[in-house]
Structures are given as C-alpha cells and as structure tokens.
Amino acid sequence: MAEGLLLILSGPSGVGKGTVCRALLAQLPRLKLSVSVTTRRPRPGEEEGREYHFISPSRFQELIEAEAFLEWAMVHGQYYGTLKSKVRSALAGGFDLLLEIDVQGAAQVKRQWDDAVTIFMAPPSMEALKERIAGRGTESEAEIRRRLEVARREMAAYHAYDYLVINDRVETAAAAIAAIVTAEKCKVSRGACPNF
Ligand code: 5GP
C-alpha cells in the first residue's frame, strides 16, 4: 500500500484551524488528524484522546528523553508534541495524516521529512482574529493579548510554508486544502504514474 501524505497545518490561535480540520475530515475519508500530547489543561468540552492526550510536565520530559517525539515545542507557555509512533502507523496504513502544529514544530518536521506538505492558515485580518479569540470566551484578557502577540510573530513565518490559505469562510478554506491534497497526490515526483 502506498504511504500516505504528511500534511502540516499551522496558523495563529483562533484562526479556525480546528473548524476547518473537522470540515476536511468529513470530506476526505483517507485523512486522519494527529492527536498531539500536551501539558495544557483540557478546556471545557475537550476529551482525553480526542483533542489531545493531556499529560503532566514530568511525563512530557520523560517522552523527550525517550526520543518519542517527531517534534515538540513550547507554545503559549505549555508543551505540545507529536509522537513518532502515531505518525508512522497512520502513514504505513495508507492514511494521509494532518498535523495541526505551530511554526516551530512545522520547521522541525520539514527538516526531517522533506516530503511533508506545509500549509499556513491566516485570518482575513488581525481585527477578525482578535474578535474570534475574544468570542471563544475561553481565554482571559491577558491570555488574549499574549495569543495576539504570538500570532503577529507567527504570521511572519508564512513564507517558509508551501501553501497559504486565508480562512475567510470555512467551506472555502477546506476546499482549498482538499485541492492541495489532490494536487500533491497527482505529482509525478511523488510517484503518480499511469497504469501501463
Ligand atoms: P491550543 O492550546 O489552542 O489547542 O493550541 C495552541 C497551539 O499549539 C496551536 O497553534 C497549535 O497548532 C499548537 N499545537 C498543537 N499541537 C501541537 C504539537 O503537537 N506540536 C506543536 N509544535 N504545536 C502544537
């Protein structure tokens, strides 16, 4: 079975990556979303093993020492990481795997996995981003300010990515990413060939 595509989606907090990912998963049956490990506390409604694996900082440290991570980074004061074992098993099973990770993690993966397809999602404007983060109602004023500051820095990293998608409407952004997946699978350099 052909190995699946490794896709990386980054973008500032509040840009709508989660919503677009859910729309994509509904459209693309061969696509799986990687579940990261984090030291941050679950938000209301989040479930262990669905959004993240929620672990302690000491357990995270053990996993770093055991070289269990394909990449890891500190984001907004908490640790987040992608386990190598999960990536390997998804791709070997012929699934495409989407990593929704920050710009530091994306750079680490791209260094090791030249074939990974990197997509940066940007908001239509900084004002729209601020409204989305505040509207979520899950972060304090100070946390919103911090996330906006990080967002400004993250936005500057978009030119290191293969593709840029503006999330104006969820359906349009999801359709753009689905088109990227289709185009990547048709690349001759990736092994696409006729049946003769
Ligand atoms: P949140 O706490 O809002 O779920 O996520 C905060 C940030 O952490 C987002 O930008 C998200 O892309 C990033 N993130 C989530 N999982 C990982 C991961 O496994 N590795 C890295 N490097 N970043 C992650």
Boltz pocket constraint, residues with backbone or C-beta under 6 A from the ligand:
constraints:
  - pocket:
      binder: B
      contacts: [[A, 9], [A, 10], [A, 11], [A, 12], [A, 13], [A, 36], [A, 37], [A, 40], [A, 71], [A, 72], [A, 73], [A, 75], [A, 76], [A, 80], [A, 81], [A, 82], [A, 100], [A, 101], [A, 102], [A, 103], [A, 104], [A, 105], [A, 106]]
      max_distance: 6.0
